[in-house]
């Protein structure tokens, strides 16, 4: 499973038209940030400074918070008029508060909302504005490097050269930050293009000295130094194919011994381009919409929905595994979809009025408008649909995957990272159309979409594990390899006794990296480019 998506977000707070609680002067406001990620328990994260005599404060202290895509993080901003030196806010005048999820903040980038009192009524005309910005250094150096006439180090062949890039630490020592691949038996090697984060190589300082060493690789680990040179990024970034930057590769030992020593070869930098790599939040904050679609398994193996043994049986407290999965995943995704209208489909049932088996029927029975309003709308449509269909079979995934893929394909015409599609399939059993589904997934991997499969009940889910390409890539029937891994499968039973947030944390953990991989692969920018003008890469020559 992928590492969790954790990013640092800086929040800047300002307010307008705060209530005036002071007699003879204006309020002295401070903002406190509270957070909750599960129950209704709130804990304090941090406070801004207090600004004296101001009803329209712009706080300079920022809130720095870890953002997790796969968790619903609730934020509450409280504004208080501070007239004493105690830390306890209960003896200070309350000027209003605002509650929101972190996902809503980052997908809006900047949001202004009215403040409310504890009773939910407006706090006068007071408003709060929250601006979110990811804290990162997303510049990388794109290198193309080759060498010529390197020293021959091997007795029965030529050298096997590779490069090491080192940065200088504050105490003057050298720290390796990148090693190229080894080019076997070649004194004029051309290394594959590679990238190094700018911060890793020189802490963002283009004038900082870096060292490049060239070695001859030996199997026993006793690699021989061919030579080295020192330079700066400010010198390297002028390199181009027509005007490369070249360096003598110097071996100090040979230089001492040989009177007419010139070099041990020449290293030629043909490109060192400073480029911007977009992060997941660059896409979200830049206007990318996450489109959420649900597919529900209505095959006969689920059992009669009226029977308590059925996976579709709704318990007296109003839940089953299907509803729990929809709610758990949907409540996270919904913050990244502006209109909150979600298509929801069923498959494997006989549907009215002609009772033919369908593998992509709308839960609301409206083919021209299969959208449900919010996650609650999906829940309501599922409950209303259940008694109106006859559970049947077989279990075919490919129709609903291809349905979403058609929308994802249409989105690719926009030439920007404007939309990404997440399909949640909830199923109870063994897939019937495995070959067609493999083909559909390999095709979908070329499109802006991810597929989450949640298996309910106790069936054999080995075919689902096969579709989740974690143990080596998925191939179509003809042998075509999926260009990226887009399927995440989890059995619901694994989370039956876990916290209710655990399922979403598991199945959504890989989505941010899948989004970034797709848009980077096709060199697509966010619709509202968050920090560069024009193309995907910012060349800062």
FIBA-479927 format. One line per field, with one value per residue (C-alpha): residue number from 0; residue in one letter; x, z negated, y negated. Coordinates in nm, 2 decimals. Last residue first. Example, Ala and Ser with C-alpha at 12.3 -4.5 7.8 and 13.67 -1.06 7.14 Angstrom:
<nodes>
resi	(1 0) .
resn	(S A) .
x	(1.37 1.23) .
z	(-0.71 -0.78) .
y	(0.11 0.45) .
</nodes>
This chain:
<nodes>
resi	(540 539 538 537 536 535 534 533 532 531 530 529 528 527 526 525 524 523 522 521 520 519 518 517 516 515 514 513 512 511 510 509 508 507 506 505 504 503 502 501 500 499 498 497 496 495 494 493 492 491 490 489 488 487 486 485 484 483 482 481 480 479 478 477 476 475 474 473 472 471 470 469 468 467 466 465 464 463 462 461 460 459 458 457 456 455 454 453 452 451 450 449 448 447 446 445 444 443 442 441 440 439 438 437 436 435 434 433 432 431 430 429 428 427 426 425 424 423 422 421 420 419 418 417 416 415 414 413 412 411 410 409 408 407 406 405 404 403 402 401 400 399 398 397 396 395 394 393 392 391 390 389 388 387 386 385 384 383 382 381 380 379 378 377 376 375 374 373 372 371 370 369 368 367 366 365 364 363 362 361 360 359 358 357 356 355 354 353 352 351 350 349 348 347 346 345 344 343 342 341 340 339 338 337 336 335 334 333 332 331 330 329 328 327 326 325 324 323 322 321 320 319 318 317 316 315 314 313 312 311 310 309 308 307 306 305 304 303 302 301 300 299 298 297 296 295 294 293 292 291 290 289 288 287 286 285 284 283 282 281 280 279 278 277 276 275 274 273 272 271 270 269 268 267 266 265 264 263 262 261 260 259 258 257 256 255 254 253 252 251 250 249 248 247 246 245 244 243 242 241 240 239 238 237 236 235 234 233 232 231 230 229 228 227 226 225 224 223 222 221 220 219 218 217 216 215 214 213 212 211 210 209 208 207 206 205 204 203 202 201 200 199 198 197 196 195 194 193 192 191 190 189 188 187 186 185 184 183 182 181 180 179 178 177 176 175 174 173 172 171 170 169 168 167 166 165 164 163 162 161 160 159 158 157 156 155 154 153 152 151 150 149 148 147 146 145 144 143 142 141 140 139 138 137 136 135 134 133 132 131 130 129 128 127 126 125 124 123 122 121 120 119 118 117 116 115 114 113 112 111 110 109 108 107 106 105 104 103 102 101 100 99 98 97 96 95 94 93 92 91 90 89 88 87 86 85 84 83 82 81 80 79 78 77 76 75 74 73 72 71 70 69 68 67 66 65 64 63 62 61 60 59 58 57 56 55 54 53 52 51 50 49 48 47 46 45 44 43 42 41 40 39 38 37 36 35 34 33 32 31 30 29 28 27 26 25 24 23 22 21 20 19 18 17 16 15 14 13 12 11 10 9 8 7 6 5 4 3 2 1 0) .
resn	(X X X X X X X X X X X X X X X X X X X X X X X X X X X X X X X X X X X X X X X X X X X X X X X X X X X X X X X X X X X X X X X X X X X X X X X X X X X X X X X X X X X X X X X X X X X X X X X X X X X X X X X X X X X X X X X X X X X X X X X X X X X X X X X X X X X X X X X X X X X X X X X X X X X X X X X X X X X X X X X X X X X X X X X X X X X X X X X X X X X X X X X X X X X X X X X X X X X X X X X X X X X X X X X X X X X X X X X X X X X X X X X X X X X X X X X X X X X X X X X X X X X X X X X X X X X X X X X X X X X X X X X X X X X X X X X X X X X X X X X X X X X X X X X X X X X X X X X X X X X X X X X X X X X X X X X X X X X X X X X X X X X X X X X X X X X X X X X X X X X X X X X X X X X X X X X X X X X X X X X X X X X X X X X X X X X X X X X X X X X X X X X X X X X X X X X X X X X X X X X X X X X X X X X X X X X X X X X X X X X X X X X X X X X X X X X X X X X X X X X X X X X X X X X X X X X X X X X X X X X X X X X X X X X X X X X X X X X X X X X X X X X X X X X X X X X X X X X X X X X X X X X X X X X X X X X X X X X X X X X X X X X X X X X X X X X X X X X X X X X X X) .
x	(1.73 1.43 1.24 0.90 0.75 0.39 0.35 0.22 0.28 0.38 0.27 -0.07 -0.18 -0.56 -0.66 -0.38 -0.12 -0.10 0.23 0.07 0.27 0.26 -0.12 -0.14 0.13 -0.01 -0.36 -0.24 -0.02 -0.32 -0.54 -0.31 -0.43 -0.80 -0.87 -0.69 -0.79 -1.15 -1.17 -1.02 -1.25 -1.52 -1.27 -1.19 -1.41 -1.55 -1.24 -1.09 -1.44 -1.47 -1.22 -0.99 -0.90 -0.72 -0.70 -0.52 -0.17 0.00 0.08 -0.14 0.06 -0.07 -0.07 -0.36 -0.59 -0.49 -0.21 -0.20 0.14 0.33 0.22 0.04 -0.17 -0.51 -0.69 -0.53 -0.64 -0.99 -0.96 -0.86 -1.17 -1.32 -1.65 -1.70 -1.92 -1.84 -1.55 -1.46 -1.32 -1.16 -1.10 -0.89 -0.94 -0.77 -0.73 -0.45 -0.51 -0.88 -0.77 -0.57 -0.88 -1.13 -0.91 -0.88 -1.25 -1.33 -1.10 -1.25 -1.62 -1.76 -1.61 -1.64 -1.83 -2.00 -1.93 -1.89 -1.74 -1.61 -1.51 -1.29 -1.27 -1.02 -1.11 -0.94 -0.58 -0.55 -0.58 -0.96 -1.00 -0.89 -1.23 -1.41 -1.19 -1.28 -1.65 -1.61 -1.40 -1.69 -1.91 -1.62 -1.58 -1.96 -1.97 -1.65 -1.76 -1.98 -2.11 -2.37 -2.64 -2.98 -3.12 -3.47 -3.52 -3.78 -3.72 -3.35 -3.40 -3.54 -3.26 -2.99 -3.14 -3.15 -2.79 -2.68 -2.86 -2.70 -2.37 -2.46 -2.74 -2.77 -2.69 -2.83 -2.98 -3.07 -3.08 -3.33 -3.39 -3.26 -3.00 -2.90 -2.86 -2.52 -2.50 -2.86 -3.06 -3.40 -3.70 -3.91 -4.03 -3.83 -3.48 -3.33 -3.01 -2.64 -2.53 -2.63 -2.53 -2.47 -2.38 -2.27 -2.38 -2.18 -2.15 -1.80 -1.64 -1.33 -1.52 -1.73 -1.43 -1.40 -1.77 -1.80 -1.54 -1.70 -2.06 -2.05 -1.87 -2.11 -2.41 -2.28 -2.18 -2.53 -2.70 -3.03 -3.02 -3.27 -3.03 -3.07 -3.04 -2.83 -2.56 -2.85 -2.87 -3.13 -3.36 -3.56 -3.26 -3.28 -2.92 -2.60 -2.54 -2.83 -2.64 -2.71 -2.35 -2.34 -2.13 -2.06 -1.92 -1.71 -1.57 -1.27 -1.25 -0.91 -0.92 -0.56 -0.60 -0.67 -0.40 -0.14 -0.26 -0.16 0.19 0.31 0.67 0.83 1.15 1.50 1.67 2.02 2.08 2.38 2.62 2.95 3.20 3.55 3.81 4.08 4.23 4.53 4.83 5.16 5.37 5.19 5.21 5.03 4.75 4.71 4.64 4.41 4.19 4.03 3.73 3.76 3.42 3.19 2.87 2.68 2.59 2.37 2.23 2.19 2.37 2.30 2.16 2.50 2.68 2.40 2.38 2.74 3.05 3.31 3.49 3.57 3.79 3.80 3.76 3.77 3.48 3.59 3.24 3.33 3.14 3.35 3.20 3.43 3.36 3.28 3.24 3.03 3.07 2.83 2.91 2.62 2.55 2.20 2.08 1.77 1.91 2.18 2.12 1.82 1.64 1.67 1.52 1.73 1.61 1.75 1.80 1.98 2.35 2.56 2.90 3.21 3.46 3.21 3.22 2.89 2.70 2.62 2.30 2.33 2.38 2.21 2.22 2.56 2.67 3.00 3.16 3.20 3.03 2.72 2.68 2.81 2.60 2.72 2.63 2.76 2.82 2.86 3.13 3.20 3.55 3.69 3.78 4.02 4.23 3.96 4.03 4.03 4.02 3.72 3.75 3.40 3.12 2.74 2.48 2.11 1.97 1.62 1.66 1.36 1.15 0.86 0.97 0.68 0.44 0.09 -0.12 -0.46 -0.64 -0.91 -1.14 -1.37 -1.68 -1.86 -2.18 -2.33 -2.22 -2.50 -2.71 -2.59 -2.64 -2.26 -2.24 -2.18 -1.91 -2.00 -1.78 -1.49 -1.29 -0.95 -0.79 -1.14 -1.02 -0.78 -1.05 -1.32 -1.08 -0.99 -1.35 -1.54 -1.66 -1.67 -1.68 -1.80 -1.69 -1.66 -1.56 -1.28 -1.32 -1.37 -1.06 -0.81 -0.46 -0.49 -0.34 -0.66 -0.88 -0.88 -1.18 -1.22 -1.25 -1.29 -1.19 -1.31 -1.16 -1.28 -1.04 -1.21 -0.92 -0.79 -0.64 -0.43 -0.31 -0.05 -0.11 0.08 -0.14 0.00 0.08 0.03 -0.34 -0.53 -0.78 -1.09 -1.25 -0.92 -0.83 -0.53 -0.44 -0.38 -0.14 -0.27 -0.36 -0.27 -0.40 -0.66 -0.85 -1.21 -1.40 -1.70 -1.56 -1.32 -1.08 -1.14 -0.94 -0.95 -0.79 -0.79 -0.81 -0.73 -0.92 -0.87 -1.22 -1.25 -1.22 -1.43 -1.64 -1.50 -1.72 -1.72 -1.85 -1.62 -1.67 -1.40 -1.17 -0.83 -0.66 -0.37 -0.35 -0.02 -0.06 0.20 0.13 0.06 -0.07 -0.03 0.24 0.12 0.00) .
z	(1.76 1.54 1.74 1.58 1.68 1.75 1.98 1.94 1.63 1.31 0.95 0.91 1.27 1.28 1.50 1.34 1.59 1.80 1.90 1.99 1.74 1.49 1.50 1.46 1.19 0.99 0.98 0.90 0.62 0.47 0.50 0.32 -0.03 0.07 0.01 -0.33 -0.48 -0.36 -0.53 -0.86 -0.91 -1.08 -1.34 -1.30 -1.39 -1.05 -0.87 -0.73 -0.66 -0.40 -0.17 0.00 0.36 0.51 0.89 1.09 1.13 1.43 1.79 1.78 1.97 2.31 2.32 2.55 2.26 2.09 1.84 1.48 1.34 1.06 0.71 0.64 0.96 0.79 1.06 0.92 0.57 0.71 0.86 0.52 0.36 0.24 0.07 -0.30 -0.27 -0.11 0.13 0.18 0.53 0.58 0.94 1.05 1.34 1.56 1.87 1.99 1.69 1.81 2.12 1.90 1.67 1.95 2.09 1.75 1.70 2.04 1.93 1.58 1.70 1.42 1.10 0.79 0.51 0.29 0.48 0.41 0.70 0.63 0.94 0.90 1.19 1.24 1.40 1.51 1.55 1.87 2.25 2.24 2.47 2.19 2.02 2.29 2.21 1.85 1.94 2.16 1.89 1.64 1.87 1.96 1.59 1.55 1.84 1.74 1.40 1.47 1.19 1.36 1.23 1.06 0.78 0.88 0.87 0.70 0.34 0.35 0.56 0.28 0.04 0.30 0.41 0.05 -0.01 0.31 0.22 -0.13 0.05 0.22 0.47 0.68 1.06 1.30 1.52 1.87 1.75 1.47 1.27 0.95 0.90 1.26 1.45 1.56 1.58 1.67 1.67 1.85 1.63 1.89 1.66 1.44 1.37 1.35 1.15 1.21 1.20 1.01 1.08 0.90 1.06 0.80 0.78 0.51 0.74 0.64 0.61 0.39 0.05 0.17 0.18 -0.19 -0.27 0.03 -0.09 -0.43 -0.32 -0.02 -0.22 -0.52 -0.28 -0.11 -0.44 -0.59 -0.78 -0.91 -1.28 -1.23 -0.98 -0.60 -0.43 -0.11 -0.24 -0.29 -0.60 -0.76 -0.48 -0.30 -0.07 0.06 0.09 0.22 0.45 0.67 0.81 0.72 0.70 0.65 0.87 0.74 0.92 0.78 0.99 0.85 0.99 1.07 1.00 0.92 0.55 0.64 0.90 0.69 0.40 0.57 0.64 0.96 1.06 1.16 1.37 1.36 1.67 1.66 2.01 2.22 1.93 2.08 1.86 2.00 1.94 1.70 1.73 1.85 1.70 1.85 1.54 1.43 1.07 0.89 1.15 1.14 0.76 0.79 1.07 1.26 1.49 1.70 1.73 2.02 2.04 2.36 2.62 2.89 2.66 2.39 2.07 1.91 1.60 1.51 1.41 1.18 1.05 0.92 1.01 0.87 1.07 1.02 1.15 1.24 0.88 0.87 0.72 0.46 0.43 0.54 0.86 0.97 1.11 1.25 1.08 1.18 0.90 0.92 0.65 0.57 0.47 0.37 0.62 0.72 0.36 0.35 0.07 0.32 0.44 0.23 0.26 0.64 0.65 0.88 1.22 1.46 1.84 1.91 1.91 2.23 2.18 2.39 2.22 2.23 2.08 1.89 1.83 1.45 1.35 1.20 0.83 0.66 0.33 0.19 -0.11 -0.12 -0.44 -0.50 -0.84 -0.68 -0.43 -0.08 0.19 0.38 0.73 0.81 1.17 1.32 1.54 1.63 1.76 2.07 2.07 1.95 1.71 1.61 1.54 1.88 1.83 1.97 2.33 2.35 2.10 2.11 1.91 1.95 1.64 1.53 1.21 0.98 0.83 0.60 0.28 0.05 -0.19 -0.03 -0.05 -0.20 -0.24 -0.50 -0.51 -0.81 -0.82 -1.08 -0.99 -1.34 -1.46 -1.27 -1.47 -1.52 -1.90 -1.96 -1.74 -1.37 -1.14 -0.78 -0.51 -0.29 -0.12 0.05 0.20 0.26 0.28 -0.01 -0.24 -0.15 -0.22 -0.56 -0.66 -0.78 -1.10 -1.16 -1.48 -1.64 -1.85 -2.19 -2.47 -2.69 -3.03 -2.86 -2.65 -2.91 -2.83 -3.08 -2.99 -2.97 -2.72 -2.43 -2.20 -2.06 -1.71 -1.68 -1.37 -1.37 -1.14 -1.07 -0.91 -0.70 -0.63 -0.30 -0.18 -0.49 -0.56 -0.82 -0.95 -0.97 -1.10 -1.00 -1.23 -1.04 -1.12 -0.91 -1.14 -1.03 -1.36 -1.51 -1.84 -1.92 -1.72 -1.92 -1.76 -1.60 -1.80 -1.76 -1.73 -2.00 -2.04 -1.95 -2.05 -1.83 -1.73 -1.44 -1.30 -1.51 -1.50 -1.68 -1.55 -1.77 -1.62 -1.82 -1.83 -2.03 -1.99 -1.94 -2.19 -2.44 -2.55 -2.40 -2.25 -1.88 -1.65 -1.37 -1.03 -0.85 -0.93 -0.81 -0.84 -0.65 -0.65 -0.56 -0.45 -0.50 -0.31 -0.41 -0.15 -0.33 -0.20 0.07 0.00) .
y	(-2.98 -2.93 -2.68 -2.63 -2.30 -2.24 -2.53 -2.89 -3.09 -2.93 -2.95 -2.78 -2.73 -2.77 -2.48 -2.26 -2.17 -1.85 -1.69 -1.35 -1.15 -1.43 -1.44 -1.06 -1.02 -1.31 -1.17 -0.81 -0.96 -1.13 -0.82 -0.57 -0.64 -0.64 -0.27 -0.25 -0.58 -0.53 -0.20 -0.32 -0.62 -0.40 -0.28 0.09 0.39 0.45 0.32 0.64 0.77 0.49 0.66 0.41 0.35 0.05 0.03 -0.25 -0.10 -0.27 -0.20 0.11 0.38 0.50 0.89 0.95 1.04 0.71 0.70 0.59 0.48 0.66 0.75 0.42 0.45 0.47 0.68 1.00 0.91 0.88 1.23 1.37 1.23 1.56 1.47 1.36 1.06 0.72 0.66 0.29 0.21 -0.14 -0.24 -0.54 -0.78 -1.04 -0.81 -0.58 -0.35 -0.32 -0.11 0.14 0.14 0.21 0.49 0.66 0.62 0.79 1.08 1.11 1.10 1.32 1.16 1.36 1.20 0.95 0.62 0.25 0.06 -0.29 -0.48 -0.79 -1.03 -1.32 -1.65 -1.98 -1.87 -2.07 -1.97 -1.98 -1.68 -1.45 -1.51 -1.32 -1.01 -1.04 -1.05 -0.74 -0.57 -0.60 -0.39 -0.15 -0.07 -0.03 0.22 0.40 0.51 0.80 1.02 1.24 1.21 1.18 0.96 0.85 0.47 0.24 0.33 0.21 -0.10 -0.33 -0.23 -0.29 -0.62 -0.74 -0.64 -0.81 -1.13 -1.12 -1.12 -1.45 -1.50 -1.19 -1.20 -0.94 -1.21 -1.08 -0.72 -0.80 -0.48 -0.65 -0.37 -0.42 -0.09 0.02 0.40 0.47 0.79 0.75 0.71 0.52 0.25 0.28 0.40 0.75 0.71 0.76 0.40 0.08 -0.27 -0.60 -0.93 -1.20 -1.56 -1.75 -2.05 -2.15 -1.80 -1.78 -1.78 -1.49 -1.25 -1.21 -1.16 -0.93 -0.67 -0.60 -0.66 -0.43 -0.16 -0.18 -0.16 0.15 0.31 0.27 -0.02 -0.15 -0.08 0.20 0.36 0.31 0.65 0.61 0.85 1.10 1.32 1.09 1.18 0.91 0.83 1.19 1.31 1.13 1.42 1.30 1.00 0.64 0.52 0.14 -0.10 -0.45 -0.75 -1.03 -1.32 -1.50 -1.85 -2.01 -2.38 -2.48 -2.40 -2.04 -2.02 -2.20 -1.99 -1.66 -1.81 -1.98 -1.94 -2.28 -2.27 -2.41 -2.27 -2.12 -2.00 -1.89 -1.86 -1.71 -1.53 -1.53 -1.26 -1.18 -1.53 -1.73 -1.56 -1.68 -1.61 -1.30 -1.18 -1.46 -1.48 -1.10 -1.12 -1.42 -1.26 -1.55 -1.53 -1.83 -2.00 -2.08 -2.30 -2.21 -2.48 -2.33 -2.06 -2.32 -2.41 -2.75 -2.58 -2.43 -2.75 -2.88 -2.52 -2.55 -2.36 -2.11 -1.84 -1.48 -1.19 -0.82 -0.71 -0.33 -0.13 0.13 0.28 0.63 0.59 0.29 -0.03 -0.30 -0.63 -0.98 -1.24 -1.56 -1.82 -2.11 -2.46 -2.68 -2.97 -2.83 -2.83 -2.61 -2.39 -2.29 -1.94 -1.83 -2.17 -2.16 -1.81 -1.59 -1.46 -1.21 -1.16 -0.83 -0.84 -0.87 -0.70 -0.76 -0.53 -0.24 0.11 0.09 -0.23 -0.23 -0.42 -0.76 -0.84 -1.13 -1.32 -1.23 -1.44 -1.62 -1.77 -2.14 -2.17 -2.33 -2.04 -2.05 -1.87 -1.57 -1.42 -1.07 -0.96 -0.62 -0.46 -0.09 -0.13 0.05 0.42 0.68 0.48 0.23 -0.14 -0.30 -0.67 -0.86 -0.98 -1.13 -1.20 -1.23 -1.42 -1.51 -1.66 -1.79 -1.99 -1.99 -2.27 -2.17 -2.34 -2.30 -2.46 -2.42 -2.74 -2.80 -3.13 -3.16 -3.46 -3.52 -3.73 -3.95 -4.12 -4.05 -3.71 -3.54 -3.29 -2.93 -2.94 -2.94 -3.26 -3.25 -3.40 -3.45 -3.29 -3.37 -3.10 -3.08 -2.77 -2.63 -2.26 -2.32 -2.47 -2.21 -1.92 -2.08 -2.05 -2.36 -2.53 -2.91 -3.10 -3.43 -3.72 -3.55 -3.79 -3.65 -3.47 -3.13 -3.19 -3.05 -3.17 -3.46 -3.79 -4.00 -4.18 -3.94 -3.97 -3.61 -3.46 -3.08 -2.88 -2.52 -2.26 -1.91 -1.67 -1.40 -1.16 -1.02 -1.35 -1.41 -1.77 -1.84 -2.19 -2.52 -2.80 -3.14 -3.44 -3.76 -3.80 -4.05 -4.21 -4.40 -4.51 -4.63 -4.79 -4.56 -4.26 -3.94 -3.69 -3.38 -3.06 -2.69 -2.34 -2.32 -2.00 -1.92 -1.60 -1.54 -1.20 -1.15 -1.40 -1.71 -2.04 -2.37 -2.70 -3.01 -3.36 -3.67 -4.00 -4.32 -4.48 -4.85 -5.13 -5.33 -5.02 -4.70 -4.43 -4.55 -4.28 -4.19 -4.36 -4.18 -3.89 -3.76 -3.42 -3.27 -2.89 -2.71 -2.35 -2.07 -1.75 -1.39 -1.14 -0.81 -0.58 -0.35 0.00) .
</nodes>
